Amino acid sequence: MAGRGSAGNGMTAHRRRALLGIAVLAASGDTPLAAQDTVRFEPKIAQPTFAVREPVLRIKPKTVLISRTNFGPYYTEKGGAFPGEVGPFYVEGATTKDILVVKIHRVRPNHDIAAAQIYSDFGGLATESRVRMLNDPIRARRYVWRLDRDRKTATTELPDSRMKQITIDLQPMLGRVGVAPRGQEAFSGIWPGDFGGNMDAPEIREGTTVYLPVFHDGAYFYFGDGHARQGHGEVAGTGLETSMDVVLELDLIKGKTIDWPRLEDKDYIMVVGSARPLMDAFRLAHVELIEWLAEDYGFGKLDAYALLGQVGESTIANVVDPLYSVVAKFPKRFLPKQ
């Protein structure tokens, strides 16, 4: 989702104590992790860009990070500015010859409101702000969703519909997970790219491991943009934007590099490619996926290409950001047995 602004603090003292006292549980079986491997971090700065800057914390590989996304006025009844990202975290020992590993153990809403906005010039079906058109712009409208965190549902009003209210189930995710881009580049929070960033992929959720290339020693890791739920493509421009408690485990794969963010869960290995036009994002994701199948699983490149034609899956993560994002997937049940 687009937007930037200063982070507020919408948490009660009780909820903050609950976050700081949370037990770190692994995604599989809720197995407790060693206390000495955990760091609790309360964000105080909202970063407007992905870039190299003074880190908010230096941490070692295999550290479990207990934290939250930044809170901002966007998530309130009244609305307002969207908060920036949390970070950067400097990962000790990370070099440009390594891969940063981010295991997502928990992503849970910590607020009772999520907001979604339709914009006149932002969204998959809106008029282009960079191009003149004859048709009238879409009328802007803001939807406030009430979250029931116990039942894991969200409810909003549908003012123009016969069904005046709807309730849907929550599927929490992180829209933004990334590292500092290459060189002296700095990208606003709305951008995805080879550094990760605003990929807006619903697959980035509990139980998923994210693999990111490293462009600077220390990696400079960022996260943010919690969505209580988001459809594939994020077609109207936003998910159910809200703040999240997170438990992330950071690690390194030494001596190996990748070109685009990779994801893995219990069912798939995946690659996120971001570009315009959409076809280029599709190509980038699938080329990297074929290279992954060849390098790590012993497939010939042409064999992997042919096999993707039969068992491959793909989703559109977003069609609203400055670059579009596509997730290419290979079902793990077709990988060779170890």
C-alpha positions as CSV (number, residue, x, y, z in Angstrom):
1,M,0.0,0.0,0.0
2,A,1.2,3.6,-0.7
3,G,1.7,6.3,1.8
4,R,4.1,7.7,4.3
5,G,4.0,9.6,7.6
6,S,5.2,9.7,11.1
7,A,4.5,6.7,13.4
8,G,2.2,7.2,16.3
9,N,1.7,4.9,19.2
10,G,-1.8,3.4,19.3
11,M,-1.0,0.7,21.8
12,T,-2.3,0.6,25.4
13,A,0.2,0.0,28.2
14,H,-1.4,-3.4,28.7
15,R,-1.0,-4.4,25.1
16,R,2.6,-3.2,25.1
17,R,3.4,-5.3,28.1
18,A,1.7,-8.3,26.4
19,L,3.9,-7.8,23.3
20,L,7.1,-7.5,25.4
21,G,6.1,-10.6,27.4
22,I,5.1,-12.7,24.4
23,A,6.5,-16.2,24.3
24,V,8.4,-16.9,21.1
25,L,6.9,-19.8,19.4
26,A,8.1,-21.5,16.2
27,A,5.6,-21.8,13.4
28,S,5.6,-25.6,13.4
29,G,4.1,-27.0,16.5
30,D,4.5,-23.7,18.5
31,T,7.8,-25.0,19.9
32,P,9.5,-22.5,22.3
33,L,12.7,-21.0,21.1
34,A,15.7,-20.4,23.4
35,A,15.2,-17.2,25.3
36,Q,18.9,-16.2,24.8
37,D,18.3,-16.1,21.1
38,T,15.5,-13.5,21.3
39,V,15.6,-9.7,21.1
40,R,12.6,-7.5,21.9
41,F,12.5,-4.3,20.0
42,E,10.0,-1.4,20.4
43,P,10.1,0.8,17.2
44,K,10.3,4.5,17.7
45,I,11.2,5.7,14.2
46,A,9.2,5.3,11.0
47,Q,11.5,5.2,7.9
48,P,10.1,6.7,4.7
49,T,12.6,4.8,2.4
50,F,14.5,1.6,2.0
51,A,18.1,2.8,2.1
52,V,21.4,2.5,3.9
53,R,21.2,4.6,7.1
54,E,22.2,4.3,10.8
55,P,20.7,1.0,12.0
56,V,18.2,1.0,14.8
57,L,19.7,-2.2,16.1
58,R,22.6,-4.6,15.4
59,I,21.7,-8.3,15.7
60,K,23.4,-11.6,15.2
61,P,22.3,-14.4,12.8
62,K,19.8,-16.9,14.3
63,T,18.3,-14.1,16.4
64,V,14.5,-14.1,17.0
65,L,13.2,-10.6,16.8
66,I,10.0,-9.8,18.7
67,S,8.5,-6.5,17.6
68,R,5.6,-4.7,15.8
69,T,5.0,-2.7,12.7
70,N,4.7,1.1,13.2
71,F,1.3,2.5,14.1
72,G,-0.1,5.5,12.3
73,P,-3.2,7.7,11.9
74,Y,-4.2,5.7,8.8
75,Y,-5.4,2.9,11.1
76,T,-7.7,5.1,13.2
77,E,-11.3,5.9,12.8
78,K,-10.5,9.4,11.5
79,G,-7.7,8.3,9.2
80,G,-4.5,10.1,8.2
81,A,-1.0,9.5,7.2
82,F,0.4,6.0,6.5
83,P,3.3,5.0,8.8
84,G,6.8,4.2,7.5
85,E,8.9,1.0,7.9
86,V,10.6,-0.4,10.9
87,G,14.4,-0.7,10.6
88,P,17.0,-1.0,9.4
89,F,18.4,-3.9,11.4
90,Y,22.1,-4.5,10.8
91,V,22.8,-8.3,10.7
92,E,26.3,-9.0,11.9
93,G,28.3,-11.0,9.4
94,A,26.0,-10.4,6.4
95,T,28.0,-9.7,3.2
96,T,27.1,-9.2,-0.4
97,K,28.1,-12.9,-1.0
98,D,25.3,-14.1,1.3
99,I,21.5,-14.5,1.5
100,L,19.4,-13.0,4.3
101,V,16.9,-15.5,5.7
102,V,13.7,-14.2,7.4
103,K,11.5,-16.8,9.0
104,I,8.1,-15.5,9.8
105,H,6.9,-17.1,13.0
106,R,4.1,-14.7,13.8
107,V,2.1,-11.9,12.2
108,R,-1.0,-10.9,14.3
109,P,-3.1,-7.8,14.3
110,N,-2.7,-5.7,17.5
111,H,-5.4,-3.1,16.7
112,D,-9.2,-3.4,16.3
113,I,-9.5,-1.3,13.1
114,A,-8.2,-1.9,9.6
115,A,-8.6,0.7,6.9
116,A,-8.9,0.3,3.1
117,Q,-9.0,3.2,0.7
118,I,-10.2,3.6,-2.9
119,Y,-8.3,6.4,-4.6
120,S,-9.1,8.4,-7.8
121,D,-5.6,8.0,-9.2
122,F,-4.2,4.9,-7.5
123,G,-5.3,1.3,-8.0
124,G,-5.5,-1.4,-10.7
125,L,-8.7,0.1,-12.2
126,A,-8.2,3.8,-11.5
127,T,-7.1,6.5,-13.9
128,E,-3.4,6.9,-14.3
129,S,-1.9,9.9,-12.5
130,R,0.8,10.1,-15.1
131,V,-1.5,9.8,-18.2
132,R,-4.4,12.0,-19.2
133,M,-7.7,10.2,-19.8
134,L,-11.2,11.2,-21.0
135,N,-13.2,9.2,-18.4
136,D,-13.9,10.7,-15.0
137,P,-11.8,9.5,-12.0
138,I,-13.1,7.0,-9.5
139,R,-14.7,8.7,-6.5
140,A,-12.4,8.3,-3.5
141,R,-13.9,6.3,-0.6
142,R,-12.5,5.0,2.7
143,Y,-13.7,1.8,4.3
144,V,-13.2,1.1,8.0
145,W,-13.1,-2.5,8.9
146,R,-13.8,-3.7,12.5
147,L,-11.5,-6.5,13.5
148,D,-12.6,-9.3,15.9
149,R,-9.2,-10.7,16.8
150,D,-10.7,-13.5,18.8
151,R,-12.8,-14.8,16.0
152,K,-10.2,-13.7,13.4
153,T,-12.8,-11.8,11.3
154,A,-13.2,-8.3,9.8
155,T,-16.5,-6.5,9.2
156,T,-17.3,-3.4,7.1
157,E,-20.3,-1.5,5.7
158,L,-21.2,-1.7,2.0
159,P,-23.2,1.5,1.5
160,D,-24.2,1.0,-2.1
161,S,-25.1,-2.7,-1.9
162,R,-28.1,-4.8,-1.2
163,M,-26.0,-6.6,1.4
164,K,-25.2,-3.6,3.7
165,Q,-22.5,-5.3,5.7
166,I,-20.0,-8.1,5.1
167,T,-17.7,-10.2,7.4
168,I,-14.6,-11.9,6.1
169,D,-11.9,-14.1,7.7
170,L,-8.5,-12.6,8.5
171,Q,-5.3,-13.8,6.6
172,P,-2.6,-11.6,8.2
173,M,0.5,-10.8,6.1
174,L,3.4,-8.3,5.8
175,G,3.3,-6.1,2.7
176,R,6.9,-4.9,3.1
177,V,9.9,-7.0,3.8
178,G,13.2,-5.9,2.4
179,V,16.9,-4.9,2.6
180,A,18.7,-1.7,1.5
181,P,18.8,-1.5,-2.3
182,R,22.1,-1.7,-4.2
183,G,24.6,1.3,-4.3
184,Q,23.3,4.6,-3.1
185,E,19.7,3.9,-4.2
186,A,16.8,4.8,-1.9
187,F,13.2,3.8,-2.7
188,S,10.1,5.0,-1.0
189,G,8.0,2.5,1.0
190,I,5.7,2.0,-2.0
191,W,8.3,0.4,-4.2
192,P,9.1,-3.3,-4.6
193,G,12.2,-4.5,-6.4
194,D,15.0,-7.0,-6.3
195,F,15.6,-5.8,-2.7
196,G,12.1,-7.0,-1.7
197,G,10.3,-3.9,-0.3
198,N,6.6,-3.4,-1.0
199,M,6.0,-6.7,-2.7
200,D,2.4,-7.0,-1.3
201,A,2.4,-10.8,-1.6
202,P,-0.2,-12.5,0.6
203,E,2.2,-15.5,0.7
204,I,4.4,-13.5,3.1
205,R,2.7,-14.7,6.2
206,E,3.1,-17.0,9.2
207,G,5.0,-20.1,8.3
208,T,6.8,-18.5,5.3
209,T,10.5,-18.1,5.0
210,V,11.7,-15.1,2.9
211,Y,15.2,-15.2,1.2
212,L,16.6,-11.8,0.2
213,P,19.7,-10.8,-1.7
214,V,22.2,-8.7,0.3
215,F,23.6,-5.5,-1.4
216,H,25.5,-4.1,1.5
217,D,27.4,-5.6,4.4
218,G,24.9,-5.9,7.3
219,A,21.9,-6.2,4.9
220,Y,20.0,-3.3,6.5
221,F,16.7,-5.2,7.0
222,Y,13.3,-3.5,7.1
223,F,9.7,-4.6,7.6
224,G,6.2,-3.1,7.8
225,D,2.8,-2.6,6.1
226,G,0.7,-5.1,7.9
227,H,-2.4,-6.3,6.1
228,A,-5.1,-8.2,8.1
229,R,-6.1,-9.5,4.7
230,Q,-5.3,-8.7,1.0
231,G,-6.6,-10.1,-2.2
232,H,-4.1,-11.2,-4.9
233,G,-3.2,-8.1,-7.0
234,E,-4.3,-5.7,-4.3
235,V,-6.5,-4.4,-7.2
236,A,-8.2,-1.5,-5.4
237,G,-4.8,-0.2,-4.1
238,T,-4.8,-1.3,-0.4
239,G,-5.3,-4.3,1.8
240,L,-6.9,-4.2,5.2
241,E,-4.2,-1.9,6.5
242,T,-3.4,-2.2,10.2
243,S,-0.6,-2.7,12.7
244,M,0.9,-6.1,13.6
245,D,2.8,-7.8,16.3
246,V,5.6,-9.8,14.6
247,V,8.0,-12.6,15.5
248,L,10.8,-12.9,12.9
249,E,13.9,-15.1,12.9
250,L,16.9,-13.6,11.0
251,D,19.7,-15.8,9.7
252,L,22.2,-16.1,6.8
253,I,23.0,-18.5,4.1
254,K,26.7,-17.9,3.7
255,G,28.6,-18.0,0.4
256,K,25.5,-18.0,-1.9
257,T,23.6,-15.3,-3.7
258,I,20.3,-14.8,-5.5
259,D,18.9,-12.2,-7.8
260,W,15.3,-11.9,-6.6
261,P,13.4,-12.5,-3.4
262,R,12.5,-16.2,-2.8
263,L,9.8,-17.6,-0.5
264,E,9.2,-21.0,0.9
265,D,6.4,-22.5,2.9
266,K,5.3,-26.1,3.6
267,D,3.8,-26.5,0.2
268,Y,5.8,-24.4,-2.3
269,I,9.1,-22.8,-3.3
270,M,8.4,-19.4,-4.8
271,V,10.0,-16.4,-6.4
272,V,8.8,-12.8,-6.4
273,G,9.6,-10.7,-9.5
274,S,8.8,-7.0,-9.8
275,A,8.7,-5.0,-13.0
276,R,6.6,-3.1,-15.5
277,P,5.0,-4.3,-17.7
278,L,3.4,-7.2,-15.8
279,M,4.8,-9.7,-18.3
280,D,8.3,-8.8,-17.3
281,A,7.6,-9.4,-13.7
282,F,6.1,-12.8,-14.7
283,R,9.3,-13.6,-16.7
284,L,11.7,-12.5,-14.0
285,A,10.0,-14.6,-11.3
286,H,9.9,-17.7,-13.5
287,V,13.5,-17.4,-14.7
288,E,14.7,-17.2,-11.1
289,L,12.5,-20.1,-10.1
290,I,14.0,-22.2,-12.9
291,E,17.5,-21.3,-11.8
292,W,16.6,-22.3,-8.2
293,L,15.3,-25.7,-9.5
294,A,18.5,-26.2,-11.4
295,E,21.0,-25.1,-8.8
296,D,19.5,-26.7,-5.7
297,Y,17.4,-29.6,-6.9
298,G,19.3,-31.0,-9.9
299,F,16.8,-30.2,-12.7
300,G,18.1,-29.4,-16.1
301,K,17.0,-25.8,-17.1
302,L,14.9,-27.0,-20.1
303,D,13.4,-29.8,-18.0
304,A,12.5,-27.3,-15.3
305,Y,11.0,-25.0,-17.9
306,A,8.9,-27.8,-19.4
307,L,7.8,-29.0,-15.9
308,L,6.7,-25.5,-14.9
309,G,4.4,-25.6,-17.9
310,Q,2.6,-28.5,-16.3
311,V,2.7,-28.1,-12.5
312,G,3.8,-24.4,-12.0
313,E,1.4,-22.0,-10.4
314,S,1.6,-18.2,-10.2
315,T,-0.2,-15.3,-8.5
316,I,-0.2,-11.6,-9.0
317,A,0.9,-9.9,-5.8
318,N,0.2,-6.3,-6.8
319,V,-0.8,-4.4,-9.9
320,V,-0.9,-1.0,-8.2
321,D,2.7,-0.1,-7.1
322,P,5.3,1.6,-9.3
323,L,6.4,-1.9,-10.2
324,Y,4.1,-4.8,-10.4
325,S,4.9,-8.1,-8.6
326,V,4.3,-11.7,-9.6
327,V,4.8,-14.8,-7.4
328,A,6.0,-17.9,-9.4
329,K,5.4,-21.2,-7.5
330,F,6.6,-24.7,-7.7
331,P,4.8,-27.4,-5.6
332,K,7.2,-29.1,-3.2
333,R,5.5,-32.5,-3.7
334,F,7.2,-32.6,-7.2
335,L,10.7,-31.9,-5.8
336,P,13.2,-34.9,-5.7
337,K,13.2,-36.7,-2.4
338,Q,16.2,-35.9,-0.2
